[in-house]
Amino acid sequence: MGTSLKPANIEMPVPPRLDPRPDQRPLPDPNHADCRGVASVLSRVGDKWSVLVIMMLSDGPKRFNELKRMINGISQRMLTLTLRGLERDGLVTRTIFPTIPPRVDYELTDLGRGLEQPVKALGEWAIAHLVQIEAARARFDERNGG
């Protein structure tokens, strides 16, 4: 009825696959490839500027300077990078009109419009819980000398 001195849990985990290169770094587990893909998508759509751009484009196409005026605090470079990333991911289209000067409109694609509801819901949740979150932050900072 006492403690057994027999070894238990003696099976060793499978070692990570090693890269055949000289530095022998472990290769990524192919079973987690989906996680990396999902993480890259979430990092795009979870980025604060991307969320704001998607929200601003939800009611129709906008020109670059129009978006820049609507999104307080975004630099021209950051707006350019954000729009380029959203375009690369197929969420936004960029249409150039042959006028003088050229007119460029940005618009959500069908894929991008599919994000309108989740982004809106996230924004509404954040607004509804902002006071609670700020209070929790203040309590945390007080406890931790922040």
Phi and psi in degrees as a GROMACS rama.xvg file:
@    title "Ramachandran Plot"
@    xaxis  label "Phi"
@    yaxis  label "Psi"
@TYPE xy
-85.5732  -166.416  GLY-2
-76.53  133.935  THR-3
-83.7997  137.661  SER-4
-96.2869  6.9907  LEU-5
-72.6938  138.613  LYS-6
-63.7547  139.651  PRO-7
-129.095  163.103  ALA-8
50.7538  52.4467  ASN-9
-95.3371  -2.28074  ILE-10
-74.7766  131.758  GLU-11
-87.503  142.74  MET-12
-66.4794  156.283  PRO-13
-67.5898  128.152  VAL-14
-67.1844  152.284  PRO-15
-63.9487  148.277  PRO-16
-65.1517  140.717  ARG-17
-101.373  141.073  LEU-18
-70.7064  136.952  ASP-19
-69.2814  -4.7061  PRO-20
-71.9499  160.784  ARG-21
-59.6927  -30.8902  PRO-22
-77.0322  -10.7044  ASP-23
55.8003  42.3014  GLN-24
-73.8384  145.105  ARG-25
-64.2681  139.832  PRO-26
-77.6262  150.806  LEU-27
-61.5044  145.016  PRO-28
-73.1213  121.356  ASP-29
-63.9624  -18.3707  PRO-30
-71.171  -14.4636  ASN-31
-109.147  15.0722  HIS-32
-60.592  -38.4802  ALA-33
-61.805  -36.9978  ASP-34
-61.0258  -42.9024  CYS-35
-64.53  -41.312  ARG-36
-63.8339  -45.6718  GLY-37
-63.6266  -41.2215  VAL-38
-61.4347  -39.3693  ALA-39
-68.1514  -37.4778  SER-40
-67.5626  -45.1042  VAL-41
-65.4094  -33.2155  LEU-42
-67.0306  -31.987  SER-43
-71.7857  -54.2732  ARG-44
-79.1099  -12.5099  VAL-45
-94.1174  -7.51129  GLY-46
-66.4769  136.341  ASP-47
-60.4861  -38.1156  LYS-48
-70.9177  -38.7084  TRP-49
-62.1716  -42.4491  SER-50
-59.6989  -45.5967  VAL-51
-65.9364  -40.6068  LEU-52
-63.131  -45.3326  VAL-53
-59.7333  -42.4838  ILE-54
-62.7505  -42.1067  MET-55
-69.3756  -31.5365  MET-56
-85.9243  -4.83256  LEU-57
-66.4829  -22.2501  SER-58
-103.158  17.7523  ASP-59
128.777  173.432  GLY-60
-63.8752  150.419  PRO-61
-138.466  153.651  LYS-62
-86.7878  160.897  ARG-63
-54.1476  -53.5821  PHE-64
-65.9295  -29.8961  ASN-65
-64.1564  -46.228  GLU-66
-61.8794  -42.9586  LEU-67
-61.1435  -39.7449  LYS-68
-67.8489  -36.0316  ARG-69
-75.3792  -27.8915  MET-70
-103.971  97.1096  ILE-71
-63.2494  127.571  ASN-72
93.4822  -5.59887  GLY-73
-85.9224  135.261  ILE-74
-82.2221  163.22  SER-75
-60.6758  -43.4033  GLN-76
-62.4468  -44.0001  ARG-77
-67.3461  -37.4339  MET-78
-65.2209  -41.6722  LEU-79
-60.0866  -48.2573  THR-80
-63.7896  -39.7548  LEU-81
-65.5348  -47.5311  THR-82
-62.8554  -40.0558  LEU-83
-63.9651  -41.9137  ARG-84
-65.091  -42.1718  GLY-85
-66.1804  -36.0918  LEU-86
-67.7614  -42.821  GLU-87
-60.1636  -38.2639  ARG-88
-81.2814  0.304475  ASP-89
79.9196  19.0548  GLY-90
-95.9994  -22.2896  LEU-91
-134.686  143.476  VAL-92
-109.308  150.818  THR-93
-118.849  118.754  ARG-94
-115.905  125.425  THR-95
-102.628  126.196  ILE-96
-101.094  132.492  PHE-97
-77.5231  66.4965  PRO-98
-112.961  174.098  THR-99
-118.493  115.978  ILE-100
-69.3627  160.879  PRO-101
-58.9568  139.942  PRO-102
-105.202  132.502  ARG-103
-121.883  124.064  VAL-104
-111.943  144.598  ASP-105
-114.662  137.582  TYR-106
-146.871  147.468  GLU-107
-69.5097  140.598  LEU-108
-81.5012  177.542  THR-109
-58.4986  -40.9494  ASP-110
-62.1219  -43.8356  LEU-111
-64.9737  -37.7699  GLY-112
-64.9793  -26.1513  ARG-113
-65.3058  -17.2072  GLY-114
-88.6837  -12.0741  LEU-115
-54.7057  -51.1204  GLU-116
-65.2002  -48.8294  GLN-117
-60.8523  -40.7982  PRO-118
-66.7356  -42.4284  VAL-119
-62.4323  -43.987  LYS-120
-62.4563  -41.0966  ALA-121
-64.3813  -43.909  LEU-122
-62.8314  -43.1505  GLY-123
-64.0789  -39.7771  GLU-124
-62.0714  -44.0259  TRP-125
-62.1382  -42.7499  ALA-126
-64.6144  -43.668  ILE-127
-66.0071  -28.2823  ALA-128
-111.546  8.50808  HIS-129
-58.3778  -43.9442  LEU-130
-62.8139  -44.1592  VAL-131
-63.2801  -41.4387  GLN-132
-66.6676  -43.242  ILE-133
-63.066  -38.4601  GLU-134
-65.6258  -42.133  ALA-135
-63.2506  -40.6249  ALA-136
-62.3236  -43.6211  ARG-137
-62.5827  -43.2083  ALA-138
-62.8672  -43.4834  ARG-139
-61.7729  -47.7166  PHE-140
-62.243  -38.7839  ASP-141
-63.1744  -44.9784  GLU-142
-65.3094  -31.886  ARG-143
-108.003  18.7011  ASN-144
66.1515  26.2225  GLY-145
